[in-house]
Amino acid sequence: MDCVFCGKKIPAGTESIYVDAKGKANYFCSRKCEKNMINLGRKPRKTRWTRMYMEEKALRLKSSKPSESNEKTVKKEAVKEESAEAKSEIAETEKPKSSGKKAKPAGKTAKKKPANKAGKHSEKKSSTKKPAKKTSNKKE
């Protein structure tokens, strides 16, 4: 037996049955499916994790012709492949020097942090409060 909402096979004895006012019995595999269909009124065709949605999506993808968006993604992938090839060529041509230092990987450069206006060793203001000055209210 299959779940009415998601389409999964239900092991015997684990289903929950909901009977409509019309007398139709709906078999659900979980409370999640039952809530989505009955309480929330969702349709399996429009819910992404259901079998019905996945089947309709596969049909749409097969029947659709390559559109501009698909062509753009193909072009982007080609550009990425070309840039990856260029990076590998650069890495092959640049060999580490025999000075004992390790070579930095291509494409990764150290970024400089912006300098503080006061400099590196600026003095911090003390966070302790100074005692308040006492004023005398004596009349002379």
N, C-alpha and C positions, 0 to 999 in steps of 0.2 A: 504494500500500500504506500502511496506517495502523499506527501504533505500538500494540501490544497494551495498554500501560499508560496513556499520556496521550492517545492518539487523534490525534496530529498526523500529517499526511501525511509520508511518508519519501521523500526523493529517491532515485531508483534508484542502487544501488551503495553507499549510505551506511549501510544498516541493519546491525544485528548480529542474528544468529539464534541462539536458544537452543532446543535440542530437549529436551523432557521425557523422563523415563524411559518414559512411555507412548507416545512418538513424536510428540507434538504440537509443531509448530514455532512459536515465539513470536518475533515481529519487534519489535525495539526501536529507537527513534530515537537514543537516547543511553545512556551508561553510567548516568546518573542514574535513568532509567526501569528499566533492568535491575536495578540495585541495590535500588531500592525494591520491586520485585515479587519478585525471587528471594531476595536475601540478607536483606532486612528483612521480607519477607512482608506488605507493605502492600497494601491493596485500593484499586483506582482509585476506587471509589465514595466512599471516606472520605478521599481525599487531595485537598486543596482546589485544587490547580493543574491537575487533570486535566479533560478534556472531560466525562467521565462524571459527575463530581461537579457540574460547573456545570449540566449538563442536568437532573439530579435536583433541584438547588436551585431552578432555574427552575420546574419542575413543582410543587414544594412551595409556592413563593410564589404561584403562580397558583391553586392549589386551596385554599389556606388563607384563611379569612375574617379580616377585620380583628379582631385580638384587642385586649386591653387595652393591651398594650405598644405596638401600632401607634397606638392612639388617644392614648396619652400622648405619643408623639413628634409627632403632629400638633398637639396642644395646645401643646407646647413651641415648635414652629416658629411657631405663631400668636402666642405671647407674644413671641418674638424679633422678629417683624415689627412688632408694636405698639410695642415699645421702640425699634426703629430709626426708626419714624415719629415717635415722640415726640421723639427726639433731633434729628431733622432739623427739626422745628417749633421747638424751642428754639434751634437754631442760626440759623434764619431770623429769629426775633424779636430775638435778641441781635446787634446790629450793632456793629462796632468803633467806638470813639470816635475823634474826629478829632484826638486829642492826639499822634498820631505813634507811639504804642506799638502793638505787635501784640497782637491779642486771643488769649487762650488758647483752645485747642479745648475744646468742651464735653465733660464727662466725665473730663477728665484734670486732676488736681490734683496739686500738688507735695506730696510726703510729707516730713515733717520727720524728720530723723535723731534718735535719742535722744541726749541730751546726756551727755557723760562725767561721772563723779562728780567728778573732779579739775578739770574745766574744759578749755577748748580748749588753753591754753598751759601745761599741766602739764609739769614737768620729768621727763625720763626718767631712770631709774636708769642709772648708767654700767655698761657690761657688762665693764669691765676689772676684773681681780681685784687686790685689794690684797695686797702682800707679807705673808707670814705673820710673826708676831712670833717672834723668836728667844728661846728660853728657855735659861737656863744651868743645867746640872745639877751645878754645883760644890757640894761639901759644905763647910760652914763649921765 
